[in-house]
Amino acid sequence: MLVLAIDTSTPAVTAGVFDACAGDALAGGGPAVLAQRVTVDARAHAELLSAHITAALADLGLRLPDVRAIVCGAGPGPFTGLRVGMVTAAALGDALGVPVHGVCSLDAVVPPAAGLPSTPYLVATDARRREVYWAAYDAAHRRTTGPHVRRPAELAARLGELGVAWAAGAGARMYADVLGLPVAGPDFPTVAGLAAAAAAVLGRPPAPLVPLYLRRPDA
């Protein structure tokens, strides 16, 4: 089953295609990512996302009607960027008549087959305003708390109780001196991570597509 994966919850504009029926790949061997496009540009989500989707499909000789489901990162993320991906996913799902599954974007930063330490870890992305969006995970990539938004110093004070040994994500890298954790892995959600995060829900009726903003809007 060919699935379109997109995420615009961070400065990375990400789109790709994966095969959800490639053996037991999603169960632990790494998702079968077939094509992807990623550009890091916080001001170009609207301009690049559709082009990335078209290019990823063209790499495989496919068109949008060949897609059987859509996976979309639902944040947390800033309103302006996050809404681009979610509105695009919802519109395509409606036009194609296929299910759209939202997943927590923090869950999609570290794919299970990334070859990183098998110990509990933290994922943190940049929330702006000198804050981070974050969640903690156990060694089996299960989220144990979060997502939350906090100042890095406040998060650092909780690391002992969280029991995490390392961190991933652009927020963790940006505030590595405050958090005091070794940083490894991707900075942003990946197509492989989106595929793994959606493995448990693909084939089921989709839940409502709800963005994880975590903060009240300024206006």
N, C-alpha and C positions, 0 to 999 in steps of 0.2 A: 504494500500500500504506500503510495507516494504521498508525502506530507510536506507542505510548505511551512517553514519556520521563519518567524521574523521577530525582531526585538529593536525597540528604539528607546529603551528606558535609560540609556546612558549616552555619552557622546558617540558611541559606536552605532552606525547604521548597519544592521545585520539582516541578511536574508539568505535562505538556503533551502535545499531539498534533501530529505532523507527518506529511506525506505524503512517503514515500521514493521515489515514482515521479513527482514533479513535474518532468519534463524533466531537465535536468542541474543542477538547483539545488544538489544536494549536492556537485557537482564544483567549485564555485567561485562560484556566483551567490548563495549563501545558501540555507539549507534552507527548505522550505515549511512554516513553523510555522503551524498552523491555530488553535490555542487553547492557552492556558497560564494557570497560576496560580502565583504566587510570594509567599511570606510569609517575612520574616526574623524568626525566633524560635527560638533555640537550644534552648528547652525544650518545643517543641510539635510535634516531628516526628511522633510517634505520633498526636497528636490531629488534625493538619491534613492529613497526606498523603492518606489515603483520601478526605477531603472535597475536596481539590484535584483528585484524579483524576476523581472523579464530576462536579465542576463543569466541568472542561475538556471532558470528553466531552459533557456536557449542552449546552454552548455550540454544539456542532455537531449536536445532535440524535442523538447516538450513545450506545451502551452498550458495556460491556466486551467482549462477544462480537464487536463490529465491529473490534476491534484484531487485527492480524495478526502483531505482534512487539512486544517490549518492550526498551527500552534503559535501562540503569540505571548511574548513576555508581557506580563501585566504589571510590572513594576515591583518594588517601589521605584519611582523616578520622578523627575520634575514634570510638571503638567504639560509644558509646551512640547517637549520631545515625546513623552510617553503617549500622548493622545494620537500622534501621527500613526504609530504602529497599530494601536488598538482600533482606531477608526478604519484604517486600511484593512485590517483583518476582518472586522465585522462586515464591511462593505463587500469584500471578496467572498466571504462565506455566504452572504445573502444572495449575491449574484450567481454563484456557482452551485448553491444548494448543498453545501458541505458543512460539517460541524467545525466550529472554531473553539479551541480549548485554550484558555488562559492559564499560564503558569507563573509562579513567582520568579521574577528575573534573577534574584539572588541564587535560587536553586540551580540556575543554568550557567553559573560562572565556572564551576569545577565539574567537568564530566567524570563519571566513575572510572573511566579507563585512561585518565590523564597521566598515570605514572607518578603521582604525587604521594607524599607520606600517608600511610594508613593510620592516621591518628585524628582525633577531633580537631576541627578547624573553624575559623571565622571567615566570613565573606563580608566585605565592606565596600560600598561604592560611594562616589562623591554625591552628597546631597546638597552641595552648595551651602551658603550661609555658615561656613566652617563647621558643618555637620556631616555625618555619614549615615547612609542606610546600611543596616547590618542584620545578620542572622548567624547563628551558630549551628554547627553540624557535628554529628558523631562520625566515627571512622567508617561507617557504612553509608555515608552521604545522606543520612536522614536529618532533617532540620529539627533541632531540639528547642530552639526559641527564635522568635522573630517572625516576620521582619519588624524592625524598629528603626527610629531615627534618633540619634543622640550626638552630642559633641564628643569628639575623640577622647578627651580627658575623662568624661563620664563613663565612656565605654571601657577605657583602660582600667578604671577602678573596679570593673566587674569581671575582668578576665580570669581572676583566680577562681571564682565560683563557676565560671563557664567551663573551665578545664580545657581550653583550646591550646594547641601546641604551635600552630602556624596560621597564616592568614593569606587570603587571596582577594583580588579585586583592586580597582584603581584607588578606592578610598583607603584601603589598607596600605597601599604603597605610598600614597600621598602623606599619610600620618604615621608612617612606620616608626618615626622617632618617638611619638607619643604612645603608641600602642606597645612598642617593644617586642613585637613578634616577628619571626622570620617570614618574609613574603615570598610566595611561590605561585605558580599557575597563572591563568589568564587574568587580565585586568577587567574584562567585560564579558557579558553573557555570550556564549558560543552556540553555533547550530548544534553541535554535539551535545552541549549541555541542555539546550531546549528539548532535544529529542529524548534524552534520558529523563528529564523532569516530567515529560508528558507520557512516559511509557505506561504508567499506571492508569491513565484516563483515556487513552486512545481506544476507540471501539465502544466507549460508553457514551450515553447522552451527555452533551457538554453542559457544564454549570454556567450560570449567567456570567458574561464577560464584564468583570468589575475591576477598574483600575485601582492599584494600591498607591495612593498619593501620600498617605500617612500624615500630611499636614493640611491645614485649612488653606484655601487660596488667599492670595494677598488682596484681591479685589472683592 
